[in-house]
Amino acid sequence: MKVSPLVYVSTGISLLFFLVSPYKLLQFICLGVLFVFLISFFYALVLKRSIKVERNTEKLKLACKEHSEISFTIKNFSPLTAFVCYFFDEVPYFQIFNDGNKGITSLRPHEIRKITYEVTSRDRGLFHAGPVRFRTSDPLGLFLIDMEVQAPLEITVRPARIKLITEAIPGIPQGNIKINNPCYEDITMRRSIREYMNGDEQKRINWRASAKFDALFTNQYEASFDAPFFVFLNLAIDDYDLHTRTFHMEKAIEIAANIVEKSRVLRQRCGFAAYAEGFPYLPPHQNQADSILDILSVIKSAQGKINYNPQTRFKNQLPHGTLFFEIGPEEVDKYFAKVEANKQDINTQNVGIMKNAGNL
């Protein structure tokens, strides 16, 4: 708590006149001034102990160049009013719209005020917001409350979203992806029955329904398949052209993130490996896409040049039917060629990212 210089000067003068002045009225005025200072001090002390700042969430995830909201609450637990309250939330390396992270507000007794503002980032990575600073005072502005609350917020900025169609065929039967293809019929998931037609196999006949209605009926089943994903990302520095290295590597990371995101949408197992700093490797598992996206948010390139065939290296470590996606300088160049030609159907097959998936 910072005390205004006026308080020290006025207190000294009031005490001096109170002790030496023979006039009762002047003494009464001096006591009144001291009493006002005392009330203001206790007013500020109560506010200091009663105003709290809290984050509504401890972690935030967003994609590059996309808007997201950051919020926190300022709570006044006291029966007193904070007439002027200045706040500032420190969020480095982000673009903040309308300076929403700072401003002036007032807090009535027991009021909870939620502060929300929009941010965006042009760079992927792991960032931290905070601390939150707020400043208020007593009604006379004699005792300034200047506080800093850590209120940490971890912000994970994932690679930017791009236009890329990820093909999920071929696959193996009896999975989560619905498809109108009898080759992938799942006999454990009966969809409906219909009247018998010439050519229907006997094993498809529903004998119970046929006996009940005195006519032949045939079972129809759900057609579905599984397509485990495995993404290999090449971030070997010497494999990329010097002049476009940084830009093309970032695009390779964005392509990898797009494929991983698609695996989450399709509820498929997803694995990941990379020639990068730390050489991460994750075999395909369910509900692993978020972890892979977090890795792609902070992944860095590695020195050297790749000297092996990724598909051959990982082939024996992957389950049957795995779709192998390889992203490197050649695939990035093909992607840019499609974009420059204004192609609408840019997918993992015509860009050459899916590598002989049916053989795994």
Secondary structure, 3 states (H helix, E strand, C coil): CEECHHHHHHHHHHHHHHHHCCCHHHHHHHHHHHHHHHHHHHHHHHHHHHEEEEECCCEEEEECCCCEEEEEEEEECCCCCEEEEEEEECCCCCEEHHHCCEEEEEECCCCEEEEEEEEECCCCEEEEECCEEEEEECCCCCEEEEEEECCCEEEEEECCCCCCECCCCCCEEEEEEECCCHHHEEEEEEEEEEECCCCCCHHHECHHHHHHHCCCEEEEEEEEEECCEEEEEECEHHHCCHHHHHHHHHHHHHHHHHHHHHHHHCCCCEEEEEECCCCCEEEEECCCHHHHHHHHHHCCCECCCCCCCHHHHHHHHCCCCCEEEEECHHHHHHHHHHHHCCCCCCECCCCCCECCHHHC
